[in-house]
Amino acid sequence: MSDLALRESLVYALPRGARYVVAAALLLVAMAVSLAIGAVPLSLHDVMRALLGTSEDARQAAVIWQLRLPRTLMAGLVGAGLGLAGAMTQGLFRNPIADPGLIGASAGAAVVTAALIVFGGMLLPPGWLPYALPLGAFAGSVAVIAIVSRIAMVEARTSVALLLLAGIALNAIAMAGTGFLVYLSDDRQMRDITFWTLGSVGGATWIKVWALAPCVIVPLLLSPWFGRALDALNLGEREAAHLGFRVERVKRAACLAFALAVGGAVSVSGIIGFVGLVVPHLVRLTFGAQHRVLLPLAALGGATLLILADIVARTIVAPAELPIGLITSFVGGPFFIALLLRRRREIAT
């Protein structure tokens, strides 16, 4: 038996519940480290006392509840949304190097979010902008996906090749729109947009956490249904239809689901690349490729990865802070190149 076959047999022999326990344990460890590390170092005992409300140090409680906990939760939610969206995209397109950004989901959310940063203060009542950003980003993602899907529709069926090509075109248009909004912005807005395009969870607040949570939780709750449908689609669209799945409905629902996750994530953290590409591959290599298992584990893995990346971003050049998108790009870029080289070897053989 080859090493790959042996590894896969061991992975699939592991009960599904045990896989979730391992992934959840890694996430809890990352969260604990994130809550403990910072300008004010805390022990795990101090963190637990602050969380339980039994801490006698008001400063420690304030650091945990007002700064580190919302930041950690937001990083986890953003990572979970991006990881889940990446796994859904790769399953839908049956392409291991697919990413939600390929069909314009991120760029659509980006241009609407930039528009709200520039014009939101004039158009929205005071205090409404944090709530409008996730809704606007979701609307931008859905609008771009709807246009792309319409272009790719051929005789009541969606052509995946046309979908990807239309996504490239809409990406270019949306990014041009974002650049034009940067041109119209003032100095403060330009700094916000520039820092936002590099990705960061440094502006985490409880309002943003509560606004983002439904954008990630709703697709995650639907992941069992999507998992069965995507497993069937891996056999081919005709075979999936014979198994009782309405293929076009599955495609539209999947696009809406990852548009919601990506739109919400982009609206609060900016554009963070490669999470949706790297995490599904790591989960497949570790826990197997069945989408019923892959989707929730990709969400847990994405949350863990982004929390760890945020720890690095806020400590490696302390007291300054790196944009988290730089960290994920440094990791994801070489990983993507390795994937391309692997695909080239597979094609050559």
Secondary structure, 3 states (H helix, E strand, C coil): CCHHHHHHHHHHHCCHHHHHHHHHHHHHHHHHHHHHCCCCCCCHHHHHHHHHCCCCCHHHHHHHHHHHHHHHHHHHHHHHHHHHHHHHHHHHHCCCCCCHHHHCHHHHHHHHHHHHHHHHHHHCCCCCHHHHHHHHHHHHHHHHHHHHHHHHEECCEECHHHHHHHHHHHHHHHHHHHHHHHHHCCHHHHHHHHHHHHCCCCCCCHHHHHHHHHHHHHHHHCHHHHHHHHHHHCCCHHHHHHCCCCHHHHHHHHHHHHHHHHHHHHHHHCCCCCHHHHHHHHHHHHHCCCHHHHHHHHHHHHHHHHHHHHHHHHHCCCCCCCCHHHHHHHHHHHHHHHHHHHHHHHHHC
